[in-house]
């Protein structure tokens, strides 16, 4: 064997080693470069190119991804170039192929660390009129129905295709809606502009057709235009005025019963329905000296039999002074109590099906302040940042020192079960889809969607949705294909409805 052959044989293993090291380095460079590029893409899309400024917070784990990608690349790029140069021949081509092959794993790894980036499956078109605020939303089967001042419009939940549009008769305007549609029927009320919210209609959600009309007696108080003036309890529909509760059959509008106050100084505040009970909030004046103003008010919750209107139970909430009691959840029943006197309590109270108070959750704890005010833009669906997930009450809380968390309380005794990690970002909306609790956080150019385990508070998923225009009062509702984002207004640049697919 000649000296040249020996030298070539000695060089070959060395070239192979350089090639292997170069290919590995090039593959890792392809992965890390993909992470770095996507990190800067997220910075531009989610924070307007400025991280941590008033334009918006940094994208999820932006700094971590930058450090994991940029710093190693400073070493691996020269290493790959040097080793592939030493290997010579076709090693460069193989190195480029290795880097290209690892682009896709890098793309997937970014989604794991940062969270997936979602796109809206569809968006409903902008409203043309100037007075088209959303009055209520029903999710019924595979349709999403939106109520506005002049009628209802239904969209296919999966595609966004408009299924039907129903305009109110004459020049009537919508003044009340049920929170939900049940068994394909929803209830609305409308008025001719005279302030008499007295015409009740049952709407077939599959077609938009009116099944029947019930008109309340003229000259009597009409329905309240606030939330929870209409409800459905199984096969019975119910309405409330300040002094009357009336029941009727949902299918044909036939009157079943009517109940009026027997005492002066009492008024019905809200009405709700479950398959077995009609729930009513009632406020009564506590008289003192006839020559002086009332000394306070009593707040009651009643349960009525849907078929007969017979009272099943009545619970005195034992409030002090002038208090406000709002409906926070129907089944199980949770009410928000706010007493106005100096040492008045603010709390959420849970009641069981017999009317017993099972839990009282304080909402004014300095470490966990829970906002129970109705921040709704819709009359039919109050958007409080509170949901009930099976046997756990989940709410958005903030501390006086700053920061927002989710908190979970057990409904059977009011015990605090968990507190999620604190965030500086305000949570705009919250929803429960039967499995996960979802939160929606709005930024300048993105929406952030997170899901949590309601039993432990552990975060399960996190995703972002690029979106330039976001309504600060958006509401989210579970729909079969994902989550429906309902805006307070459909006027440009806002879309009245948008669907986020499941992450």
C-alpha positions in Angstrom: 0.0 0.0 0.0 1.4 3.4 -1.1 1.9 6.3 1.3 -0.9 8.2 -0.5 -3.4 5.4 0.0 -2.5 5.2 3.7 -3.0 9.0 4.0 -6.4 8.8 2.3 -7.6 6.0 4.4 -6.6 7.9 7.6 -8.4 11.0 6.4 -11.7 9.3 5.6 -12.8 8.4 9.2 -11.9 12.0 10.2 -14.1 13.4 7.3 -17.0 11.2 8.3 -16.8 12.4 11.9 -16.8 16.0 10.8 -19.8 15.3 8.5 -21.8 13.6 11.3 -21.1 16.5 13.7 -22.0 19.0 11.0 -25.2 17.3 10.1 -26.3 17.2 13.8 -25.4 20.8 14.3 -27.2 21.8 11.1 -30.3 19.9 12.1 -30.4 21.6 15.5 -29.8 25.0 13.8 -32.8 24.4 11.6 -35.0 23.6 14.7 -33.7 26.6 16.8 -33.8 29.0 13.9 -37.5 28.1 13.4 -38.1 28.8 17.1 -36.4 32.1 16.8 -38.3 33.2 13.7 -41.7 32.2 15.1 -40.8 34.0 18.3 -40.3 37.3 16.5 -43.4 36.6 14.4 -45.4 36.3 17.6 -43.8 39.5 18.9 -45.0 41.4 15.9 -48.4 39.9 15.8 -49.2 39.8 19.5 -47.4 42.8 20.9 -47.1 45.1 17.9 -43.4 44.6 17.8 -42.9 46.0 21.3 -42.6 43.7 24.2 -43.7 44.8 27.6 -44.9 48.3 26.6 -48.4 49.8 26.6 -49.1 48.1 23.3 -49.3 44.8 25.1 -47.5 42.2 27.2 -44.8 39.9 25.8 -46.0 36.8 24.0 -46.1 33.6 26.1 -42.6 32.6 27.2 -41.1 35.0 24.7 -37.9 35.5 26.7 -37.5 31.7 27.3 -37.8 30.8 23.7 -35.4 33.6 22.7 -32.8 32.4 25.1 -33.2 28.8 24.1 -32.8 29.6 20.5 -30.6 32.6 20.0 -27.8 31.8 22.4 -27.2 28.2 21.2 -27.3 29.4 17.6 -24.3 31.7 18.2 -22.3 28.5 18.9 -24.0 26.0 16.6 -23.9 28.0 13.4 -20.1 28.4 13.4 -19.8 24.8 14.4 -21.9 23.6 11.6 -20.1 25.7 9.0 -16.7 24.6 10.2 -17.4 20.9 10.4 -19.2 20.8 7.1 -16.3 22.7 5.5 -13.9 20.1 6.9 -16.0 17.2 5.7 -16.2 18.8 2.2 -17.8 17.1 -0.9 -21.5 16.7 -0.5 -21.8 17.2 3.2 -23.1 20.8 2.7 -26.1 19.5 0.8 -26.9 16.9 3.4 -26.5 19.6 6.1 -29.0 21.9 4.4 -31.4 18.9 4.0 -31.0 18.1 7.8 -31.8 21.8 8.7 -34.8 21.8 6.4 -36.2 18.5 7.9 -36.0 20.0 11.4 -38.1 23.1 10.5 -41.3 21.2 11.1 -40.3 19.8 14.6 -39.2 23.3 15.5 -42.6 24.6 14.4 -44.4 22.1 16.7 -42.0 22.7 19.6 -42.9 26.4 19.4 -46.6 25.6 19.8 -45.8 23.4 22.8 -43.8 26.1 24.6 -45.7 29.2 23.5 -49.1 27.6 23.0 -50.9 27.1 19.7 -51.9 30.1 17.5 -55.5 29.8 16.4 -57.5 31.5 13.8 -61.2 32.4 13.9 -63.2 29.7 12.1 -65.6 32.4 11.0 -66.8 35.9 11.7 -70.3 37.2 11.3 -70.5 40.3 9.0 -70.5 43.8 10.5 -73.8 45.4 11.3 -75.0 48.1 8.9 -77.1 50.2 11.3 -75.8 52.4 14.1 -78.1 51.0 16.8 -77.5 47.3 16.7 -76.1 46.3 20.1 -76.4 42.7 21.0 -79.4 42.0 23.2 -79.0 38.3 23.8 -77.4 35.1 22.5 -78.9 31.6 22.2 -76.9 28.5 21.3 -79.5 26.0 20.2 -78.4 22.7 18.5 -76.0 23.6 15.7 -77.3 27.2 15.5 -76.2 30.4 17.2 -79.0 33.0 17.5 -78.3 36.7 18.1 -80.9 39.2 19.2 -80.8 42.9 18.3 -83.3 45.7 18.8 -85.3 44.8 15.7 -85.2 41.0 15.5 -83.2 37.8 15.5 -80.5 36.3 13.2 -79.3 32.7 13.3 -75.9 31.4 12.1 -74.7 27.8 11.6 -72.2 27.3 14.4 -69.8 25.3 12.3 -69.6 27.5 9.2 -71.1 30.9 10.1 -73.6 30.7 7.2 -76.7 32.7 8.0 -79.5 30.3 8.5 -82.4 32.7 9.0 -83.3 36.3 9.9 -86.5 37.3 11.6 -87.7 40.9 11.9 -90.1 42.0 14.7 -93.6 43.0 13.5 -94.6 46.6 12.7 -92.0 48.8 14.3 -91.7 46.9 17.6 -88.4 46.7 19.4 -87.0 43.8 21.4 -87.2 44.4 25.1 -86.6 41.0 26.8 -85.2 37.5 26.0 -84.8 34.3 27.9 -81.2 33.4 28.9 -81.3 30.2 26.8 -83.5 28.4 24.3 -84.7 25.1 25.5 -85.8 22.1 23.3 -85.5 24.3 20.2 -87.7 27.2 21.6 -86.7 30.6 23.0 -88.9 33.3 24.4 -88.7 37.0 23.5 -90.8 40.1 24.4 -91.2 43.2 22.3 -92.9 46.6 22.5 -94.2 49.2 20.1 -92.1 52.0 21.6 -94.6 53.0 24.2 -92.8 51.5 27.1 -95.3 48.6 27.3 -93.1 45.5 27.1 -96.1 43.2 27.0 -96.0 41.1 23.8 -94.4 37.7 24.4 -93.4 35.4 21.5 -92.1 31.8 21.3 -89.5 31.4 18.6 -88.7 28.1 16.8 -84.9 28.4 16.8 -84.6 26.0 13.8 -86.6 28.3 11.5 -87.0 31.6 13.2 -90.8 31.2 12.9 -93.0 32.7 15.7 -95.1 29.8 17.2 -97.6 32.0 19.1 -98.0 35.5 20.7 -99.2 36.2 24.3 -100.2 39.8 25.1 -100.3 40.9 28.7 -103.5 42.8 29.9 -103.4 46.5 29.0 -103.1 48.9 31.8 -101.1 46.6 34.0 -97.4 46.8 34.7 -95.3 45.4 31.8 -92.2 43.2 31.8 -89.0 44.6 33.1 -86.5 45.4 30.4 -83.6 44.2 32.6 -82.4 40.6 32.5 -84.4 37.6 33.8 -87.9 38.8 33.0 -88.6 35.7 31.0 -87.6 32.1 31.7 -88.3 28.5 30.7 -88.9 25.7 33.3 -89.3 22.4 31.4 -92.5 22.7 29.4 -93.6 25.8 31.2 -92.7 29.4 30.3 -92.8 32.1 32.9 -92.8 35.9 32.9 -92.5 38.5 35.7 -93.6 42.1 36.2 -93.0 44.0 39.4 -96.1 42.5 41.0 -97.1 39.4 39.0 -95.6 36.1 38.0 -97.4 34.2 35.2 -97.0 30.7 33.9 -97.9 29.3 30.4 -97.2 26.3 28.2 -94.1 26.9 26.0 -95.6 25.0 23.0 -98.8 26.9 22.6 -98.8 29.9 25.0 -101.8 28.7 27.0 -102.1 30.4 30.4 -101.6 28.0 33.3 -101.6 30.2 36.3 -100.8 33.7 37.7 -99.5 34.7 41.1 -99.7 38.3 42.5 -98.2 39.9 45.5 -100.4 39.8 48.6 -98.4 42.4 50.5 -97.8 46.0 49.7 -94.1 47.1 49.4 -93.0 43.9 47.7 -91.7 43.5 44.2 -90.4 40.6 42.1 -86.7 41.2 41.1 -85.9 38.3 38.7 -87.2 34.9 37.5 -85.4 31.8 36.4 -86.3 28.2 35.6 -85.0 24.7 36.0 -86.8 21.5 34.8 -88.5 21.1 38.2 -88.7 24.6 39.7 -89.4 28.2 38.9 -87.1 30.4 41.0 -88.1 34.0 41.9 -86.2 36.8 43.6 -88.4 39.0 45.8 -87.7 42.3 47.7 -90.0 43.6 50.4 -89.9 46.8 52.4 -89.6 46.5 56.2 -91.9 49.2 57.6 -91.0 51.0 60.7 -92.6 54.2 62.0 -95.3 55.2 59.5 -94.1 58.8 59.7 -90.6 57.8 58.8 -88.9 56.2 55.7 -88.6 52.3 55.7 -86.0 50.9 58.0 -84.7 48.4 55.5 -85.6 45.6 53.1 -86.0 41.9 53.2 -84.8 39.7 50.3 -86.4 36.4 49.6 -85.9 33.6 47.1 -89.0 31.6 46.3 -89.5 28.3 44.4 -92.7 27.6 42.5 -94.1 24.5 40.9 -94.0 25.1 37.1 -97.3 23.3 36.5 -99.4 25.0 39.2 -97.5 28.0 40.5 -97.8 26.6 44.0 -95.0 27.7 46.4 -92.6 24.9 47.1 -90.3 26.8 49.5 -89.3 30.3 50.6 -85.9 31.4 51.9 -85.1 34.7 53.7 -81.5 35.7 52.9 -81.2 37.6 56.1 -79.8 40.8 54.5 -79.2 44.0 56.5 -80.2 47.4 55.4 -80.7 48.2 51.7 -79.3 45.3 49.8 -79.1 44.2 46.2 -79.6 40.5 45.3 -78.8 39.4 41.7 -79.0 36.1 40.0 -75.5 34.7 39.3 -76.3 31.1 38.3 -79.5 29.2 37.9 -78.7 25.5 38.4 -77.3 25.2 41.0 -78.7 28.4 42.3 -76.2 31.1 43.2 -77.1 34.7 44.1 -74.9 37.7 44.5 -75.6 39.7 47.7 -74.4 43.3 48.2 -75.4 45.1 51.3 -75.0 48.9 51.2 -74.5 49.8 54.9 -71.1 50.5 56.4 -70.5 47.0 57.7 -72.6 45.3 55.0 -71.4 42.0 53.6 -70.8 41.3 50.0 -71.0 37.6 49.1 -72.1 34.8 46.8 -74.7 32.5 48.3 -75.4 29.0 47.0 -78.8 27.4 47.7 -79.8 23.7 47.2 -83.0 22.5 45.6 -84.8 22.8 49.0 -83.8 26.4 49.4 -81.2 25.8 52.1 -78.1 28.0 52.0 -75.2 25.6 51.6 -72.3 28.1 51.0 -71.5 31.7 51.6 -68.4 33.0 49.7 -67.2 36.5 50.6 -66.5 38.6 47.6 -64.8 41.6 49.4 -61.8 39.8 50.8 -58.8 42.2 50.1 -56.8 39.2 48.8 -59.6 37.9 46.6 -62.0 40.6 45.5 -64.7 39.1 43.3 -66.6 41.5 41.1 -70.3 40.5 41.1 -71.7 43.5 39.2 -73.4 42.8 36.0 -71.0 44.2 33.3 -73.3 42.9 30.6 -74.0 44.6 27.3 -76.8 42.1 26.7 -80.1 42.2 28.6 -80.6 38.4 28.4 -77.2 37.2 29.4 -75.5 39.0 32.3 -71.7 38.6 31.8 -70.4 38.3 35.4 -67.0 36.7 35.7 -68.5 33.7 37.6 -69.3 30.2 36.5 -70.4 27.0 38.2 -68.5 23.9 37.1 -70.3 20.9 38.5 -69.9 21.3 42.3 -67.3 24.1 42.1 -67.9 27.8 41.9 -65.1 29.4 39.8 -64.6 33.2 39.7 -62.2 35.8 38.6 -60.6 37.5 41.6 -58.1 40.4 42.1 -56.0 41.5 45.0 -55.9 45.0 46.3 -52.2 44.9 45.7 -52.7 44.0 42.1 -52.9 40.9 39.9 -55.7 38.6 38.8 -56.4 34.9 39.6 -59.0 32.3 39.2 -60.4 30.9 42.5 -62.4 27.8 43.1 -64.9 27.3 46.0 -66.8 24.1 46.9 -70.5 24.7 46.7 -71.4 22.3 49.5 -69.7 24.3 52.2 -68.0 27.4 50.6 -64.5 26.1 51.2 -61.7 27.6 49.1 -60.3 24.7 47.0 -57.6 26.3 44.9 -56.2 29.6 43.5 -54.5 29.8 40.1 -51.3 31.5 39.4 -51.5 35.2 39.5 -51.4 37.2 36.3 -51.2 41.0 35.8 -53.6 40.8 32.8 -57.3 41.5 33.2 -59.5 38.5 32.4 -62.2 39.8 30.1 -64.6 36.7 30.1 -65.0 33.3 31.6 -67.1 30.2 30.5 -67.5 26.5 31.3 -68.1 24.0 28.5 -68.9 21.0 30.6 -65.2 19.9 30.9 -63.0 23.0 31.1 -63.2 26.5 32.5 -62.1 28.9 29.7 -60.8 32.4 30.3 -60.4 35.1 27.6 -57.8 37.9 27.9 -57.9 40.7 25.4 -54.8 42.5 24.2 -54.3 45.1 21.6 -53.7 42.7 18.7 -54.5 39.3 20.2 -56.9 37.3 22.3 -55.5 34.8 24.7 -57.6 31.7 25.5 -56.7 29.5 28.4 -58.4 26.4 29.8 -58.3 25.1 33.4 -59.3 22.0 35.3 -62.2 23.2 37.5 -61.5 20.7 40.2 -57.8 21.7 40.8 -57.3 25.0 39.0 -54.4 23.5 36.9 -54.0 25.1 33.5 -54.5 22.7 30.7 -54.0 24.6 27.5 -53.1 28.1 26.4 -53.5 29.5 22.9 -53.5 32.9 21.2 -55.8 34.2 18.5 -54.4 37.1 16.4 -57.1 39.8 16.4 -56.6 43.5 15.8 -60.0 44.7 17.1 -61.2 43.3 20.4 -64.2 44.4 22.3 -63.4 44.9 26.0 -66.8 43.7 27.0 -66.8 40.5 25.0 -68.7 37.5 26.2 -67.8 33.8 25.5 -70.3 30.9 25.2 -69.6 27.3 24.5 -70.8 26.1 21.1 -70.4 22.7 19.5 -67.3 23.5 17.3 -65.6 25.7 19.9 -66.1 29.0 21.8 -68.3 31.8 20.5 -67.0 35.3 21.1 -70.0 37.7 21.2 -69.2 41.5 21.0 -71.3 44.2 22.6 -71.7 45.7 19.2 -71.4 44.5 15.6 -70.6 47.9 14.2 -67.3 48.2 12.2 -64.6 47.3 13.2 -66.2 44.8 15.6 -67.8 41.5 14.5 -70.9 40.6 16.4 -70.0 36.9 16.6 -66.7 35.1 16.0 -65.9 31.4 16.5 -62.7 30.2 18.1 -62.1 26.5 17.4 -61.1 24.2 20.3 -57.4 24.4 20.9 
